[in-house]
C-alpha cells in the first residue's frame, strides 16, 4: 500500500472518530435538554402544590377566624331582662268589695273618686270618705285611699319586679317619716302579696286625733299602697287603732288579689302572687309575661299616684 493511500485512510479514520465523538456529545446534550423540562415541570408541580396548600390553609384560617373571631350572638345582643309578670292593672275603684268598703267607710261606699292618670295600665288610684254625723255627739270620720303602680321591665332600669322592690322600700320609708307623727311603728305583714309592711301612727290635728294606717304591699311588679285613717270629731271618741289596722290589712290583701286576678292569675285561697309569678293559693297558675315588657317604667316613684301619709292623714270629706 502506497504512502499516499495510507495517509488518506488515516484521515478518514480520524474524521470518522470525530463524527462519533460529536454524535455522542449531541446525544448527551439532547438527554440533558430533555431532563430540564422534567425538572421544571416537577418544580412547577411542587410550587403549585405549595400554593394550593397555602391557599387552603389560608382559607382554613379565614374560616376559623370567621367562626371563632365573629361576634358571639349572646355577647353582641343587647342586654335582656326578665319580662314583667303583670301587664295591666285592675280598676282602682273596683279592687275592694262592697262588704269591705262598708266596713271601712260605712257612710261612703258610693263616694269613690278615681284619681287622674295618663296611663291606667300603669298607674291608678281611688279614694273614699265617710262622715257619720251624730249631731251633738260628734262625728266619726274615715278616709280611705288605694293607689296602684305597675312597673315594666326595661333594659336600662332593670326588671319590673326589681323596680317595684325599690319603690316598695321607698313607700315604706316615706310612710315612717311623716312629720309630727306620734307612736309610729312598722311591722311586716305576712300573707299579702310578695311582701308587705304596715305602718301606723297617731297624728294630732285641730279637728281631732287621727289614727293613721298605711299598708304597702308588692305583688310581682306592682306596688299597692293603702292609706286608711279615722278620727272622732267634735267630741266623738277616737276610734280603736287596732280595729282600723286590722281592717286596712284585710283591704290591702284584697287589693293585691285583685291585681293578680286582673292578669289572669288564680289566687286560690286569696293570697297574693308569689315571687316569680306564682301565687300562694291552691290551684294557682302562672301569669303570662307582660306584652309591654320592652317599654320603660311608666312613671318614676316620685310621680306615684298614691297620696303621701301626711296628706292622707289630714284629708277629710
C-alpha positions in Angstrom: 0.0 0.0 0.0 1.4 3.3 -1.0 2.1 6.0 1.5 -0.5 8.4 0.0 -3.1 5.7 0.3 -2.3 5.2 4.0 -2.5 8.9 4.7 -5.9 9.2 3.2 -7.1 6.2 5.1 -5.8 7.6 8.3 -7.5 10.9 7.6 -10.8 9.1 7.0 -10.4 7.2 10.3 -9.7 10.4 12.2 -12.7 12.1 10.6 -14.9 9.1 11.5 -13.8 9.2 15.1 -14.5 12.9 15.3 -18.1 12.3 13.9 -18.6 9.6 16.5 -17.4 11.9 19.3 -19.7 14.7 18.1 -22.6 12.4 17.8 -22.1 11.3 21.5 -21.9 14.9 22.6 -25.1 15.8 20.7 -26.9 12.8 22.4 -25.7 13.9 25.8 -26.9 17.4 25.1 -30.3 16.2 23.9 -30.6 14.0 27.0 -29.7 16.9 29.3 -32.1 19.2 27.4 -34.9 16.7 27.8 -34.2 16.4 31.5 -34.6 20.2 32.1 -38.4 20.4 31.3 -38.9 17.4 33.5 -37.2 19.3 36.4 -39.1 22.4 35.5 -42.4 20.6 35.4 -41.7 18.9 38.7 -40.7 22.2 40.2 -43.8 23.7 38.9 -46.0 21.0 40.4 -44.2 21.4 43.6 -44.8 25.1 43.5 -48.5 24.7 42.6 -48.9 22.2 45.4 -47.4 24.6 47.9 -49.6 27.4 46.6 -52.7 25.2 46.9 -51.9 24.1 50.4 -51.1 27.6 51.4 -54.4 28.8 49.9 -56.2 26.0 51.6 -54.5 26.8 54.8 -55.3 30.5 54.3 -58.9 29.6 53.6 -59.0 27.4 56.7 -57.5 30.2 58.8 -60.1 32.6 57.3 -62.8 30.2 58.1 -61.6 29.7 61.6 -61.2 33.4 62.1 -64.7 33.9 60.7 -66.2 31.3 63.0 -64.0 31.9 66.1 -63.5 35.6 65.8 -67.0 36.5 64.9 -69.2 38.2 67.5 -70.9 35.8 69.9 -74.7 36.3 69.4 -75.2 36.2 73.2 -72.4 38.7 73.7 -73.4 41.1 70.9 -77.1 41.1 71.6 -78.4 43.9 73.8 -78.9 43.0 77.5 -82.2 41.3 78.2 -84.2 41.5 81.4 -87.0 39.2 82.7 -90.4 40.1 81.4 -92.7 41.8 83.8 -95.2 39.4 85.3 -98.2 41.7 85.2 -99.1 43.8 82.1 -102.1 45.7 83.4 -103.9 47.0 86.5 -107.5 46.5 87.7 -109.8 49.4 88.0 -108.7 51.0 91.3 -112.2 51.8 92.4 -113.1 48.1 91.9 -110.3 46.4 93.9 -112.4 46.3 97.1 -115.7 44.6 97.6 -118.8 46.3 98.8 -118.6 44.3 102.0 -115.0 45.6 102.7 -116.0 49.2 101.8 -119.0 49.0 104.1 -116.7 48.1 107.0 -114.0 50.7 106.2 -116.1 53.7 105.0 -119.7 52.8 106.2 -121.1 56.2 105.0 -119.0 56.5 101.9 -119.4 53.2 99.9 -120.6 55.2 96.9 -118.2 58.1 97.4 -115.5 56.6 95.2 -113.4 59.2 93.5 -111.0 57.9 90.8 -107.6 59.6 90.6 -106.4 61.0 87.3 -103.9 59.0 85.3 -102.2 59.3 81.9 -101.8 55.6 81.7 -104.4 53.5 83.5 -102.5 50.3 82.8 -99.5 51.5 84.9 -101.0 54.0 87.4 -104.3 54.1 89.1 -105.9 55.3 92.4 -109.2 55.7 94.1 -110.4 57.3 97.4 -113.5 57.1 99.6 -114.6 59.3 102.5 -117.2 58.7 105.2 -118.6 61.0 107.8 -121.1 59.6 110.2 -122.7 62.7 111.8 -124.1 62.1 115.3 -125.2 65.6 115.9 -124.2 67.0 119.3 -122.4 63.8 120.0 -119.9 64.5 117.3 -119.0 62.5 114.2 -116.9 59.6 113.1 -114.7 60.3 110.1 -113.0 57.8 107.8 -110.8 58.3 104.8 -109.5 55.5 102.5 -107.2 55.7 99.5 -105.8 52.8 97.4 -103.1 53.5 94.8 -101.6 51.1 92.3 -98.3 51.5 90.5 -97.1 49.0 87.9 -93.5 48.8 86.6 -92.5 47.5 83.2 -89.2 45.7 82.6 -86.6 47.9 80.8 -83.0 47.1 79.8 -81.8 50.4 81.3 -83.8 50.3 84.5 -83.9 46.6 85.1 -86.8 44.2 85.6 -90.2 45.4 86.5 -90.1 43.4 89.7 -86.7 44.9 90.7 -88.1 48.4 90.2 -91.2 47.6 92.2 -89.0 46.3 95.1 -87.1 49.6 95.1 -90.3 51.7 95.1 -91.9 49.5 97.7 -89.0 50.2 100.1 -89.3 53.9 99.4 -93.0 53.9 100.1 -92.4 52.2 103.5 -89.7 54.7 104.3 -91.9 57.7 103.4 -94.7 56.4 105.5 -92.4 56.1 108.5 -91.1 59.6 108.0 -94.3 61.7 108.4 -93.6 64.9 110.3 -95.4 65.2 113.7 -96.3 61.5 113.7 -96.6 60.1 117.2 -96.2 56.5 118.4 -95.1 55.4 114.9 -94.4 51.7 114.3 -93.9 49.4 111.4 -94.4 45.7 111.1 -94.0 43.2 108.2 -97.3 41.8 107.1 -97.4 38.1 106.0 -99.8 36.6 103.5 -100.2 39.7 101.4 -98.5 39.7 98.0 -94.8 39.0 97.9 -94.0 41.4 100.7 -96.0 43.9 102.7 -95.5 46.3 105.7 -97.9 48.0 107.9 -97.0 51.5 109.2 -99.2 53.0 111.9 -99.1 56.2 113.9 -101.1 58.9 115.6 -101.5 62.4 114.3 -103.0 65.3 116.2 -104.9 67.8 114.1 -107.1 70.7 115.1 -110.1 68.7 114.0 -109.2 65.8 116.3 -106.9 62.9 117.0 -106.3 60.8 113.8 -105.3 57.2 113.7 -103.3 56.6 110.5 -102.7 53.2 108.9 -100.6 52.7 105.8 -100.2 49.3 104.3 -97.6 49.0 101.5 -97.7 45.7 99.6 -95.8 44.4 96.5 -97.2 41.7 94.2 -94.6 40.9 91.5 -94.1 44.2 89.6 -97.0 46.1 91.1 -96.9 48.1 94.4 -100.2 48.7 96.3 -100.3 51.5 98.8 -103.4 51.7 101.0 -103.9 54.7 103.3 -106.7 54.5 105.9 -107.3 56.9 108.7 -110.1 57.6 111.2 -110.9 60.2 113.8 -113.6 61.1 116.2 -114.6 64.7 115.6 -116.5 67.3 117.6 -116.2 65.4 120.9 -116.7 61.9 119.5 -114.4 59.3 120.8 -111.3 58.3 118.9 -111.7 55.0 117.0 -109.8 51.9 118.2 -106.5 51.9 116.3 -106.2 48.1 116.4 -109.6 47.7 114.6 -108.5 50.2 112.0 -105.2 48.4 111.4 -107.0 45.0 111.0 -109.4 46.4 108.5 -106.7 48.1 106.5 -104.6 45.0 106.3 -107.5 42.9 105.1 -108.3 45.5 102.4 -104.7 45.6 101.3 -104.7 41.9 100.9 -107.9 42.1 98.8 -106.3 44.7 96.6 -103.3 42.5 95.8 -105.6 39.6 94.9 -107.4 41.9 92.6 -104.2 42.8 90.8 -103.3 39.2 90.3 -106.8 38.3 89.1 -106.8 41.2 86.6 -103.8 39.5 85.0 -105.4 36.0 84.8 -103.8 34.6 87.9 -106.0 32.3 90.1 -105.0 33.2 93.7 -106.9 30.3 95.2 -107.0 30.9 98.9 -106.7 34.6 98.3 -103.1 35.3 99.0 -101.1 37.5 96.6 -98.8 36.5 93.8 -95.6 34.8 94.9 -92.1 35.6 93.7 -91.5 34.7 90.1 -95.1 34.9 89.1 -96.6 32.1 91.2 -99.2 32.6 93.8 -99.7 31.4 97.3 -103.1 29.9 96.9 -104.1 26.4 95.9 -104.7 25.6 92.3 -102.8 28.6 91.0 -101.5 29.4 87.6 -98.5 31.4 86.4 -99.2 34.7 84.7 -98.3 35.2 81.1 -95.4 37.6 80.6 -96.3 41.2 80.0 -96.6 42.1 76.4 -95.3 45.5 77.2 -92.2 44.4 79.0 -90.0 46.2 76.5 -91.4 49.5 77.5 -89.8 51.7 80.1 -91.4 52.1 83.5 -94.4 54.3 83.1 -93.5 56.6 85.9 -90.8 57.3 88.4 -91.5 56.6 92.1 -91.7 60.4 92.7 -94.7 60.5 90.4 -96.7 57.7 92.0 -100.4 58.2 92.3 -100.6 57.4 96.0 -101.2 60.2 98.4 -98.4 60.7 101.0 -99.3 59.7 104.5 -99.1 63.3 105.7 -101.7 64.3 103.1 -103.8 61.2 103.8 -104.0 61.9 107.5 -105.2 65.4 107.1 -107.7 64.9 104.3 -111.4 64.9 105.1 -114.7 64.9 103.2 
